[in-house]
Amino acid sequence: LFGNLLRHTGQSAQPDGRVKAHHPSDRWDIHGYIEDYACLWIQALRTWHDNTGDLALIRDQWPAVTAQLKWFLDRRTERGLVKAREFVYFGNPLAYQVCEGATLNAFVVRALADAAELAGKLDKPDQQRDYAAAADALRQAIHAQLWDEAATAYSGGLKDGQRTPPTAHAAAFCLYYDIVPAERRKAVETWFVAHMEKE
């Protein structure tokens, strides 16, 4: 069932490189494509390989993976962050807003890192190197552009060039996807615990 889900998602790839949020489906409302779901699909492909050792499915889905990652990388701004719709979850003040959002960028960092790992398994060293470098560059852009030193937390994102206030969502996913450097981790954890019920 899991493999079938992954295969169906890859089969939904659109001409612009995006994969749908759920497929088979003819749904194309606001939920037809969800940026963070596309990242979770790539993460799930790595989970599939890690648990089965099966490269056949990964190889079959690889063109869709590279097209989806190109869609993200083509949307990097001059600040090095991906500009697209923010993570969709209850209470996120930036949900579905087009911005340089912390949570979406954290998801993309993980997707790039997983793709680099899979590229290595597929004996594609150039893509392995490029995706690993892109993940590291995006991680550094999050630190440079979204870290709020006064709050000791991460801004929710950049909206119209302006940094928005820190959010529990940004803290949670920067922690979960190991974006936070070791020297900041305790401070971010403390901020998150203090704010998670308020956001």
N, C-alpha and C positions, 0 to 999 in steps of 0.2 A: 504493500500500500504506500509506503514511504517513497519507494523508487518511482512508483506510478505518479505520485504527486509531483516529484521533481521533474519527471519527464514532461508531464502536461504543462508545467510552468514554462519550461524551455520552449515548448511548441507554440507558446503564445507570443513569442518574440515578434515585435512590430518592426516596420521598416526603419524607424528611428533608433532602434536598439533596445527599447524598453520591453520588459516582460510584464505581463499582467499580474494583478494582485491575486487573482483566483481564476482558474481555467480547468476545464472547458466552461466558458461563459461568454455571453454576448453583452455583458454589462460594461458600459463605458461611461458611467456617471463619475462623480468625484472620487469614488472608491475603485474604479476600474483599474487604475494604476496607483500604487502607493510606494513611494521611494524606499522607505525602510523595509517594506516587504521584499523588494527586489534584493536588498542586501542580505536579508534573512535566507532567501533562496540560495545564494552563493554560500553562505555559512552552512546551510543544510547539506549542500553537495559535499562540503568537506566532512561533515559529520557522517554522511553516507560512506565516503571512502574510508574514514578512520575506523568505522565499525565493520565494514565488509571487505575492505581491500580491493573492491571492484573498481577498476579504472574504465571499464567499457562505458558505463553510464556517464562518467565524467567526460570522457572523450567525445561522446555523442552530444553532450550539452555545451561543450567548450565554445563553439562559435557564438552561442547565445550569451554565455558568460562574458566573453570579450566585448561583444557589442554593448551589453548593459554597462560594463565598466567604462567603455568609451563615452557613453552617454553622460555618466557622472563626471569623468575627467574633463570632458569638453565644457563643463559648467563651472570650472574653477575660475575664480575672480583674480584680480591683480593682487589680492591679499592671500591667495593660495587656498582659499576655502571653496567648497562646493556650494553653489547657490541653487537651491531647489526647494520643494515644499518640506517643511519641518515634520518631525516625528509626530505621528498621530496617536495620542493617548489622552485619557481623561486628565484635565487640569493643566495640560501644557498650554501656556498662554500664546504660544506661537504655532500651535497645531494647524497644519495645512497652509500656513503662510509661506510665501516664497521669500527666503532670506538665506543668510549664511549661518544656519542653525548648528548649535553645538551637538545636539543629539544625532541629527542626520549625518553630520560629518564624522561623528564617532562610529556610526554604523558603516560608513563608507571605508573608514580606516580598517575595520575588521574585515569587510568584504575584500579589500585589496590584499590584506595579509593572507586571507584564506586562499585567494586566487593565486598568490605567489607560491604558496605551499603546493597547491594542486598542479601548477605549471611545472614545478620541479618533478613531481611524480610522473607527469606526462612527457618528461625530457624536453622541456621548452625553456632552456636557460635564459634566453633573452627576455621572454615574458616574465619569468620568475624574478629576474633582476629589476625589470621596469616596474612591476607591481609592488615589489618590496620597497623600492625607492619612492614610489608615489605614496605608499602608506606612511612611510617615515616623514615625507615632506608635509603631508596633510596633518599628521600628528603634531609636527612642529608649528604649523600654521594655527592650529587650535590653541597651543600654548601662547603663541605670540599675539594673537588677535582677540582671544576670548577669555583669557585669564584676568580676573578682577582681584588685584592684589589687596585692595582695601577690604573686600569681603572674604578673601581667601576661598574663592569659589569660581565657577565658570559662568560667564554670561550665557543667557539663553541663545544669543546669536547676534548677528549684525543685521539690522533691518533698515533699509534705505541709508546705509552707511553709518548708522548710529548703533552703538552697543546697547543691548537691552539688559535689564537686571538679571542677576543670577537666578537659576531655577533648580528645583530639586531634580527635574528630569535631566538637565545638563550634568549635574553632579553625579547622578546615578549611572548614566551611560559612559561618562568619562572614567568613572571608577570601574565599571563592569568590563569595559573593553580595554583596560590597562592603558588608557591615555595619560593618566595622572602620573607624573614622575614620583619616585619614591619619597623625595623630600617634601612633596606637597600632599601626599596621600592622607596623612593623619588629619591635617587641617580640613581637607575636603570631606573626609568622613565625618568629622565633627560638625561641619556646616550642614551636611546632608541630614544627619540625625536631628539637628535643631530645626530644620525647615521642612522635612518631608511631609508632616501633617498639615502644614500651612499652604502648600502649593497645590 
